[in-house]
Amino acid sequence: MSDLLEFTEKTLADKLGENIVDIDMRDVTPFTDYFVIVTARNLRHANSLADDLIDEAEKHGFPVRTREGAEGSSWILVDLKDVIVHIFTEDARNQYKLENLWGDRPITRYEDEK
């Protein structure tokens, strides 16, 4: 597991992100190593997860390429280069079903050590 992936999942868990999974994309795409998918409790929480993740990544020296999804969006993408984070509300996650789209890839559920 990469340091960035571990950092990302722990940061999201610390900020009360739910149902965190990562999908190994290393053999599929040249632009990232992992997708991380997390559920936010509501739109405000989704925005807070994205903002906090970006702030913490920058503090720890991890590159932040971009954030997509306006404030109040039910799907926010944070591109950390080797890890791309998809932050969904529960309804949006159920609608887009990224885990199913990439179901042939190795998927790992994050288990918080607390």
Contact map, one row per residue, 1 for C-alpha under 8 A:
111011000000000000000000000000000000000000000000000000000000000000000000000000000000000000000000000000000000000000
111111000000000000000000000000000000000000000000000000000000000000000000000000000000000000000000000000000000000000
111111100000000000000000000000000000000000000000000000000000000000000000000000000000000000000000000000000000000000
011111110000000000000000000000000000000000000000000000000000010000000000000000000110000000000000000000000000000000
111111111000000000000000000000000100000000000000000000000000000000000000000000000010000000000000000000000000000000
111111111100000000000000000000000000000000000000000000000000000000000000000000000000000000000000000000000000000000
001111111110000000000000000000000000000000000000000000000000000000000000000000000000000000000000000000000000000000
000111111111000000000000000000000000000000000000000010001000000000000000000000000000000000000000000000000000000000
000011111111100000010000000000000001000000000000000000000000000000000000000000000000000000000000000000000000010000
000001111111110000000000000000000000000000000000000000000000000000000000000000000000000000000000000000000000000100
000000111111111000000000000000000000000000000000000010010000000000000000000000000000000000000000000000000000000000
000000011111111110010000000000000000010000000000100010000000000000000000000000000000000000000000000000000000000000
000000001111111111010000000000000000000000000000000000000000000000000000000000000000000000000000000000000000000100
000000000111111110000000000000000000000000000000000000000000000000000000000000000000000000000000000000000000000000
000000000011111110000000000000000000000000000000100100000000000000000000000000000000000000000000000000000000000000
000000000001111111000000000000000000000100000000000000000000000000000000000000000000000000000000000000000000000000
000000000001111111110000000000000000011110000000100000000000000000000000000000000000000000000000000000000000000000
000000000000100111110000000000000000011110000000000000000000000000000000000000000000000000000000000000000000000000
000000000000000011111000000000000000111000000000000000000000000000000000000000000000000000000000000000000000110000
000000001001100011111100000000000001111000000000000000000000000000000000000000000000000000000000000000000000110000
000000000000000000111110000000000001110000000000000000000000000000000000000000000000000000000000000000000011110000
000000000000000000011111000000000111100000000000000000000000000000000000000000000000000000000000000000000011110000
000000000000000000001111100000000111000000000000000000000000000000000000000000000000000000000000001001001111000000
000000000000000000000111111000001110000000000000000000000000000000000000000000000000000000000000000000001110000000
000000000000000000000011111110011110000000000000000000000000000000000000000000000000000000000000000000001000000000
000000000000000000000001111111011100000000000000000000000000000000000000000000000000000000000000000000000000000000
000000000000000000000001111111000000000000000000000000000000000000000000000000000000000000000000000000000000000000
000000000000000000000000111111000000000000000000000000000000000000000000000000000000000000000000000000000000000000
000000000000000000000000111111111000000000000000000000000000000000000000000000000000000000000000000000000000000000
000000000000000000000000011111111000000000000000000000000000000000000000000000000000000000000000000000000000000000
000000000000000000000000000011111000000000000000000000000000000000000000000000001100000000000000000000000000000000
000000000000000000000000110011111110000000000000000000000000000000000000000000001111000000000000000000000000000000
000000000000000000000001110011111110000000000000000000000000000000000000000000000110000000000000000000000000000000
000010000000000000000111110000011111000000000000000000000000000000000000000000000111000000000000000000000000000000
000000000000000000000111100000011111100000000000000000000000000000000000000000000011110000000000000000000000000000
000000001000000000011110000000000111110000000000000000000000000000000000000000000011110000000000000000000000000000
000000000000000000111100000000000011111000000000000000000000000000000000000000000000111100000000000000000000000000
000000000001000011111000000000000001111100000000000000000000000000000000000000000000111100000000000000000000000000
000000000000000011110000000000000000111110000100000000000000000000000000000000000000001111001000000000000000000000
000000000000000111000000000000000000011111101100100000000000000000000000000000000000001111000000000000000000000000
000000000000000011000000000000000000001111101100000000000000000000000000000000000000000011000000000000000000000000
000000000000000000000000000000000000000111111100000000000000000000000000000000000000000011000000000000000000000000
000000000000000000000000000000000000000111111110000000000000000000000011110000000000000010000000000000000000000000
000000000000000000000000000000000000000001111111000000000000000000000001000000000000000000000000000000000000000000
000000000000000000000000000000000000000111111111100000000000000000000000000000000000000000000000000000000000000000
000000000000000000000000000000000000001111111111110000000000000000000001111100000000001110000000000000000000000000
000000000000000000000000000000000000000000111111111000000000000000000011100100000000000000000000000000000000000000
000000000000000000000000000000000000000000011111111100000000000000000000000000000000000000000000000000000000000000
000000000001001010000000000000000000000100001111111110000000000000000000000000000000001000000000000000000000000000
000000000000000000000000000000000000000000000111111111000000000000100000000111000000001000000000000000000000000000
000000000000000000000000000000000000000000000011111111100000000000000000000000000000000000000000000000000000000000
000000000000001000000000000000000000000000000001111111110000000000000000000000000000000000000000000000000000000000
000000010011000000000000000000000000000000000000111111111000000000000000000000000000000000000000000000000000000000
000000000000000000000000000000000000000000000000011111111100000100000000000001000000000000000000000000000000000000
000000000000000000000000000000000000000000000000001111111110000000000000000000000000000000000000000000000000000000
000000000010000000000000000000000000000000000000000111111111000000000000000000000000000000000000000000000000000000
000000010000000000000000000000000000000000000000000011111111111100000000000000000000000000000000000000000000000000
000000000000000000000000000000000000000000000000000001111111111100000000000000000000000000000000000000000000000000
000000000000000000000000000000000000000000000000000000111111110000000000000000000000000000000000000000000000000000
000000000000000000000000000000000000000000000000000000011111110000000000000000000000000000000000000000000000000000
000000000000000000000000000000000000000000000000000000001111111000000000000000000000000000000000000000000000000000
000100000000000000000000000000000000000000000000000000001111111100000000000000010000000000000000000000000000000000
000000000000000000000000000000000000000000000000000000001100111110000000000000011000000000000000000000000000000000
000000000000000000000000000000000000000000000000000001001100011111000000000001111000000000000000000000000000000000
000000000000000000000000000000000000000000000000000000000000001111100000000001111000000000000000000000000000000000
000000000000000000000000000000000000000000000000000000000000000111110000000001110000000000000000000000000000000000
000000000000000000000000000000000000000000000000010000000000000011111000000111100000000000000000000000000000000000
000000000000000000000000000000000000000000000000000000000000000001111100000111000000000000000000000000000000000000
000000000000000000000000000000000000000000000000000000000000000000111110101110000000000000000000000000000000000000
000000000000000000000000000000000000000000000000000000000000000000011111100100000000000000000000000000000000000000
000000000000000000000000000000000000000000100010000000000000000000001111100000000000000000000000000000000000000000
000000000000000000000000000000000000000000110110000000000000000000000111110000000000000000000000000000000000000000
000000000000000000000000000000000000000000100110000000000000000000001111111100000000000000000000000000000000000000
000000000000000000000000000000000000000000100100000000000000000000000001111100000000001110010000000000000000000000
000000000000000000000000000000000000000000000100000000000000000000001000111110000000011110010000000000000000000000
000000000000000000000000000000000000000000000110010000000000000000111100111111000000011100000000000000000000000000
000000000000000000000000000000000000000000000000010000000000000000111000001111100001111000000000000000000000000000
000000000000000000000000000000000000000000000000010001000000000111110000000111110001110000000000000000000000000000
000000000000000000000000000000000000000000000000000000000000000111100000000011111111100000000000000000000000000000
000000000000000000000000000000000000000000000000000000000000011111000000000001111111100000000000000000000000000000
000000000000000000000000000000110000000000000000000000000000001110000000000000111111000000000000000000000000000000
000100000000000000000000000000111100000000000000000000000000000000000000000000111111000000000000000000000000000000
000110000000000000000000000000011111000000000000000000000000000000000000000000111111100000000000000000000000000000
000000000000000000000000000000010111000000000000000000000000000000000000000011111111110000000000000000000000000000
000000000000000000000000000000000011110000000000000000000000000000000000000011110011111000000000000000000000000000
000000000000000000000000000000000011110000000000000000000000000000000000001111000001111100000000000000000000000000
000000000000000000000000000000000000111100000100110000000000000000000000011110000000111110000000000000000000000000
000000000000000000000000000000000000111100000100000000000000000000000000011100000000011111111000000000000000000000
000000000000000000000000000000000000001111100100000000000000000000000000011000000000001111111000000000000000000000
000000000000000000000000000000000000001111000000000000000000000000000000000000000000000111111100000000000000000000
000000000000000000000000000000000000000000000000000000000000000000000000000000000000000111111110000000000000000000
000000000000000000000000000000000000000000000000000000000000000000000000011000000000000111111111000000000000000000
000000000000000000000000000000000000001000000000000000000000000000000000000000000000000111111111110000000000000000
000000000000000000000000000000000000000000000000000000000000000000000000000000000000000001111111100000000000000000
000000000000000000000000000000000000000000000000000000000000000000000000000000000000000000111111100000000000000000
000000000000000000000000000000000000000000000000000000000000000000000000000000000000000000011111110000000000000000
000000000000000000000000000000000000000000000000000000000000000000000000000000000000000000001111111110000000000000
000000000000000000000000000000000000000000000000000000000000000000000000000000000000000000001001111111000000000000
000000000000000000000010000000000000000000000000000000000000000000000000000000000000000000000000111111100010000000
000000000000000000000000000000000000000000000000000000000000000000000000000000000000000000000000111111100000000000
000000000000000000000000000000000000000000000000000000000000000000000000000000000000000000000000111111100000000000
000000000000000000000010000000000000000000000000000000000000000000000000000000000000000000000000011111111000000000
000000000000000000000000000000000000000000000000000000000000000000000000000000000000000000000000001111111110000000
000000000000000000000000000000000000000000000000000000000000000000000000000000000000000000000000000001111100000000
000000000000000000000011100000000000000000000000000000000000000000000000000000000000000000000000000001111110000000
000000000000000000000011000000000000000000000000000000000000000000000000000000000000000000000000000000111111000000
000000000000000000001111000000000000000000000000000000000000000000000000000000000000000000000000001000101111100000
000000000000000000001110000000000000000000000000000000000000000000000000000000000000000000000000000000000111110000
000000000000000000111100000000000000000000000000000000000000000000000000000000000000000000000000000000000011111000
000000001000000000111100000000000000000000000000000000000000000000000000000000000000000000000000000000000001111100
000000000000000000000000000000000000000000000000000000000000000000000000000000000000000000000000000000000000111110
000000000100100000000000000000000000000000000000000000000000000000000000000000000000000000000000000000000000011111
000000000000000000000000000000000000000000000000000000000000000000000000000000000000000000000000000000000000001111
000000000000000000000000000000000000000000000000000000000000000000000000000000000000000000000000000000000000000111
